[in-house]
Amino acid sequence: GYSVQPSDYDYCVNAGINVIPYYPRSDSDNTILSRLDEVHKRGIMVFIELYGWLTAERKKHIVNLVKQHPAVFGFMLMDEPAANSADMDKIAATYKMVRNNDDVHPTYIVEAQTASSRYNEVAKYTDIFAVDPYPFGRSKAVNNPAKHVALAKEATHNKKPIICINEIMTKVWRPTADDIRNMNYQALFAGAN
């Protein structure tokens, strides 16, 4: 779940959500570690978000601060970098910094379907590659997840885990339980992890 606040932790546990992102922003070291302790008590793990307004020095500090904490699942390097015209050199540098300071926890990037022509470039800078092929309507829900998982697998040469984040929110349409189930099965059958 995105934008998960401490008040949402119990909901996440009850809903079966066990990995959430956490953006430490300007949180103090004690606040970061307390937040990790809090989610760990509930059996939740986090992707530490290393983008936004964090400097390179702050990113490195955070990685070294949290890398031994049992609640850390990995590090999220960017949400839709190509679609948001992010500086890929900075993402590459963040990826290298994480790998140089923590060789245990994976990195994670999700890219938008609108930037599928750049999946090859983006996938180079992460250990787990995710796609969010939101169909924005029932007609594309029939095959969009399978199509984008296949493109992501091709971009990683079938060497990295692929996560498919399917649309379950209400932007343009309201997917039914059957629509969501269909999109999830498509992603799994296409090889998403």
C-alpha positions as CSV (number, residue, x, y, z in Angstrom):
1,G,0.0,0.0,0.0
2,Y,1.2,3.5,-0.8
3,S,0.9,6.5,1.6
4,V,0.5,4.2,4.6
5,Q,0.5,6.0,7.9
6,P,1.0,4.6,11.3
7,S,-2.8,4.8,11.9
8,D,-3.1,2.4,9.0
9,Y,-0.9,-0.4,10.3
10,D,-3.6,-2.4,11.9
11,Y,-5.7,-2.2,8.8
12,C,-2.8,-3.5,6.7
13,V,-2.3,-6.4,9.1
14,N,-6.0,-7.3,8.9
15,A,-6.0,-6.9,5.1
16,G,-3.0,-9.2,4.7
17,I,-0.7,-6.4,3.5
18,N,2.8,-7.2,4.8
19,V,5.1,-4.9,2.8
20,I,4.6,-1.1,2.6
21,P,6.7,1.8,1.5
22,Y,8.1,4.3,4.0
23,Y,9.5,7.7,3.0
24,P,11.7,8.9,5.8
25,R,11.8,12.5,4.4
26,S,13.5,14.6,7.1
27,D,12.6,12.2,10.0
28,S,15.3,11.9,12.6
29,D,17.2,8.7,13.0
30,N,15.3,7.9,16.2
31,T,11.9,8.5,14.4
32,I,13.0,6.2,11.5
33,L,14.1,3.4,13.8
34,S,11.0,3.8,15.9
35,R,8.8,3.5,12.8
36,L,10.6,0.4,11.7
37,D,10.3,-1.1,15.2
38,E,6.6,-0.3,15.2
39,V,5.9,-2.1,11.8
40,H,8.2,-5.0,12.8
41,K,6.0,-5.7,15.9
42,R,3.1,-6.1,13.5
43,G,4.9,-8.4,11.1
44,I,5.1,-5.7,8.4
45,M,8.2,-5.0,6.4
46,V,9.0,-1.8,4.4
47,F,10.6,-0.6,1.2
48,I,12.5,2.5,2.3
49,E,11.8,5.1,-0.4
50,L,15.0,6.8,-1.6
51,Y,13.7,9.4,-3.9
52,G,12.0,12.8,-3.7
53,W,13.9,15.5,-2.1
54,L,16.6,13.3,-0.5
55,T,20.2,14.3,-1.2
56,A,22.7,11.6,-2.2
57,E,24.3,12.0,1.3
58,R,21.0,11.6,3.0
59,K,20.2,8.5,1.0
60,K,23.5,6.9,1.9
61,H,23.0,7.8,5.6
62,I,19.5,6.2,5.6
63,V,20.7,3.0,3.9
64,N,23.5,2.6,6.5
65,L,21.1,3.4,9.4
66,V,18.5,0.9,8.5
67,K,20.2,-1.9,6.7
68,Q,20.5,-4.1,9.8
69,H,16.8,-3.6,10.8
70,P,14.6,-6.7,10.5
71,A,11.7,-4.6,9.1
72,V,13.6,-3.6,6.0
73,F,12.5,-5.5,2.9
74,G,14.4,-3.3,0.5
75,F,14.8,0.1,-1.0
76,M,12.4,1.7,-3.5
77,L,14.5,3.9,-5.9
78,M,11.7,5.6,-7.8
79,D,8.0,5.5,-8.7
80,E,7.6,5.7,-12.5
81,P,11.0,7.4,-13.3
82,A,10.7,7.4,-17.1
83,A,7.1,8.6,-17.0
84,N,8.1,11.4,-14.6
85,S,11.2,12.4,-16.7
86,A,13.6,11.5,-13.8
87,D,17.3,11.8,-14.2
88,M,18.4,8.2,-14.9
89,D,22.0,9.0,-14.0
90,K,20.8,9.9,-10.5
91,I,18.8,6.7,-10.3
92,A,21.9,4.7,-11.5
93,A,24.0,6.4,-8.8
94,T,21.4,5.6,-6.1
95,Y,21.3,2.0,-7.3
96,K,25.2,1.8,-7.2
97,M,25.2,3.4,-3.7
98,V,22.7,0.9,-2.3
99,R,24.6,-2.0,-3.8
100,N,27.9,-0.7,-2.4
101,N,26.5,-0.2,1.1
102,D,24.0,-3.0,1.4
103,D,24.4,-6.2,-0.6
104,V,21.5,-8.0,1.1
105,H,18.3,-6.0,0.5
106,P,16.8,-5.7,-3.0
107,T,16.1,-2.5,-4.8
108,Y,12.7,-1.8,-6.4
109,I,11.4,0.4,-9.1
110,V,8.0,0.6,-10.6
111,E,7.4,2.0,-14.1
112,A,4.2,3.2,-15.8
113,Q,2.8,1.5,-18.8
114,T,3.0,4.9,-20.6
115,A,6.8,4.5,-20.5
116,S,6.9,0.9,-21.6
117,S,9.3,1.8,-24.5
118,R,11.8,2.6,-21.7
119,Y,11.4,-0.5,-19.6
120,N,14.8,-1.8,-20.8
121,E,16.6,1.4,-19.6
122,V,14.8,1.5,-16.2
123,A,15.1,-2.2,-15.4
124,K,18.9,-1.9,-15.5
125,Y,18.9,0.0,-12.2
126,T,16.9,-2.3,-10.0
127,D,16.8,-5.8,-8.5
128,I,13.0,-6.1,-8.6
129,F,11.2,-4.5,-11.5
130,A,7.5,-3.6,-11.2
131,V,5.0,-2.4,-13.8
132,D,1.6,-0.7,-13.2
133,P,-0.4,-1.4,-16.4
134,Y,-3.5,0.4,-15.3
135,P,-6.1,-0.2,-18.0
136,F,-8.2,2.8,-17.1
137,G,-11.2,0.9,-18.3
138,R,-12.6,-2.6,-18.7
139,S,-11.7,-3.1,-22.3
140,K,-8.0,-2.9,-21.7
141,A,-8.2,-4.9,-18.5
142,V,-8.7,-8.0,-20.7
143,N,-5.1,-8.2,-21.7
144,N,-3.1,-5.2,-20.4
145,P,-1.4,-6.9,-17.3
146,A,-0.2,-9.9,-19.3
147,K,1.1,-7.6,-22.1
148,H,3.1,-5.4,-19.7
149,V,4.4,-8.3,-17.6
150,A,5.7,-9.9,-20.8
151,L,7.4,-6.6,-21.8
152,A,9.0,-6.3,-18.3
153,K,10.3,-9.9,-18.4
154,E,11.8,-9.2,-21.8
155,A,13.4,-6.0,-20.5
156,T,15.1,-7.9,-17.7
157,H,16.0,-10.9,-19.9
158,N,13.9,-13.0,-17.5
159,K,16.6,-12.5,-14.8
160,K,14.8,-10.3,-12.3
161,P,11.6,-10.7,-10.4
162,I,8.6,-8.8,-11.9
163,I,5.8,-7.4,-9.8
164,C,2.6,-6.3,-11.4
165,I,0.6,-3.6,-9.6
166,N,-2.9,-3.8,-11.0
167,E,-5.4,-1.0,-10.8
168,I,-7.9,-1.5,-8.0
169,M,-8.7,2.2,-7.4
170,T,-11.3,4.3,-9.0
171,K,-9.7,6.7,-11.5
172,V,-11.8,6.3,-14.6
173,W,-13.6,3.0,-13.9
174,R,-14.5,0.9,-10.9
175,P,-13.1,-2.6,-11.4
176,T,-15.2,-5.4,-10.1
177,A,-13.9,-8.3,-8.0
178,D,-13.9,-10.4,-11.2
179,D,-12.0,-7.7,-13.1
180,I,-9.3,-7.6,-10.3
181,R,-9.1,-11.4,-10.2
182,N,-8.7,-11.5,-14.0
183,M,-5.9,-8.9,-14.0
184,N,-4.1,-10.7,-11.2
185,Y,-4.4,-14.1,-12.9
186,Q,-3.1,-12.5,-16.2
187,A,-0.1,-11.1,-14.4
188,L,0.7,-14.5,-12.7
189,F,0.2,-16.5,-15.9
190,A,2.5,-14.1,-17.8
191,G,5.2,-14.7,-15.2
192,A,4.9,-12.0,-12.6
193,N,6.2,-12.8,-9.2
